[in-house]
Amino acid sequence: MSFLGFLLLGLIAGAIAKLILPGRQRGGWIATLLLGVVGALVGGWLGSLLFDANLQDFFSLQTWLLAIGGSIVVLLVYGLIVGRRGADSP
């Protein structure tokens, strides 16, 4: 898959992960989309490492599920590090 295809996949995976995760994450849509690209990288790396997944096809269900799963994981970790808005506020 080309770099632009991978970037597009990560942006869409980040948007889908944002829709799947409940609540409000800090950073807004732009940060979420950038974290989606990082998540797609993480998901693809873990998928190829653990499952020997072939990630060359843009329209493969396996590629999309790994990218979305990686984006969800990265968004959850980001939320734990940054914290939720208003969690400590009265």
Contacts in CASP RR format, 6 or more apart in sequence:
PFRMAT RR
TARGET T0000
AUTHOR 0000-0000-0000
METHOD contacts of the structure
MODEL  1
MSFLGFLLLGLIAGAIAKLILPGRQRGGWIATLLLGVVGALVGGWLGSLL
FDANLQDFFSLQTWLLAIGGSIVVLLVYGLIVGRRGADSP
1 9 0 8 1.000
1 55 0 8 1.000
1 56 0 8 1.000
1 57 0 8 1.000
1 58 0 8 1.000
1 63 0 8 1.000
5 58 0 8 1.000
6 40 0 8 1.000
7 37 0 8 1.000
9 40 0 8 1.000
9 58 0 8 1.000
9 63 0 8 1.000
9 64 0 8 1.000
9 67 0 8 1.000
10 33 0 8 1.000
10 36 0 8 1.000
10 37 0 8 1.000
10 39 0 8 1.000
10 40 0 8 1.000
10 67 0 8 1.000
10 71 0 8 1.000
11 33 0 8 1.000
11 36 0 8 1.000
11 37 0 8 1.000
13 36 0 8 1.000
13 39 0 8 1.000
13 40 0 8 1.000
13 64 0 8 1.000
13 67 0 8 1.000
13 68 0 8 1.000
13 69 0 8 1.000
13 70 0 8 1.000
13 71 0 8 1.000
14 32 0 8 1.000
14 33 0 8 1.000
14 35 0 8 1.000
14 36 0 8 1.000
14 37 0 8 1.000
14 39 0 8 1.000
14 40 0 8 1.000
14 68 0 8 1.000
14 71 0 8 1.000
14 75 0 8 1.000
15 29 0 8 1.000
15 32 0 8 1.000
15 33 0 8 1.000
16 68 0 8 1.000
16 71 0 8 1.000
17 32 0 8 1.000
17 36 0 8 1.000
17 68 0 8 1.000
17 69 0 8 1.000
17 70 0 8 1.000
17 71 0 8 1.000
17 72 0 8 1.000
17 75 0 8 1.000
18 25 0 8 1.000
18 29 0 8 1.000
18 32 0 8 1.000
18 75 0 8 1.000
20 68 0 8 1.000
20 72 0 8 1.000
21 72 0 8 1.000
21 75 0 8 1.000
21 76 0 8 1.000
24 84 0 8 1.000
24 85 0 8 1.000
25 32 0 8 1.000
25 75 0 8 1.000
25 78 0 8 1.000
25 79 0 8 1.000
26 78 0 8 1.000
26 79 0 8 1.000
26 82 0 8 1.000
26 83 0 8 1.000
26 84 0 8 1.000
26 85 0 8 1.000
27 82 0 8 1.000
32 75 0 8 1.000
35 71 0 8 1.000
35 74 0 8 1.000
35 75 0 8 1.000
35 78 0 8 1.000
36 67 0 8 1.000
36 70 0 8 1.000
36 71 0 8 1.000
36 74 0 8 1.000
36 75 0 8 1.000
38 74 0 8 1.000
39 67 0 8 1.000
39 69 0 8 1.000
39 70 0 8 1.000
39 71 0 8 1.000
39 73 0 8 1.000
39 74 0 8 1.000
40 66 0 8 1.000
40 67 0 8 1.000
40 70 0 8 1.000
40 71 0 8 1.000
42 70 0 8 1.000
42 73 0 8 1.000
42 74 0 8 1.000
43 66 0 8 1.000
43 67 0 8 1.000
43 69 0 8 1.000
43 70 0 8 1.000
43 71 0 8 1.000
43 73 0 8 1.000
44 53 0 8 1.000
44 55 0 8 1.000
44 63 0 8 1.000
44 66 0 8 1.000
44 67 0 8 1.000
44 70 0 8 1.000
46 66 0 8 1.000
46 70 0 8 1.000
47 53 0 8 1.000
47 55 0 8 1.000
47 66 0 8 1.000
48 55 0 8 1.000
53 62 0 8 1.000
53 63 0 8 1.000
53 66 0 8 1.000
54 60 0 8 1.000
54 62 0 8 1.000
55 62 0 8 1.000
55 63 0 8 1.000
55 66 0 8 1.000
57 63 0 8 1.000
END
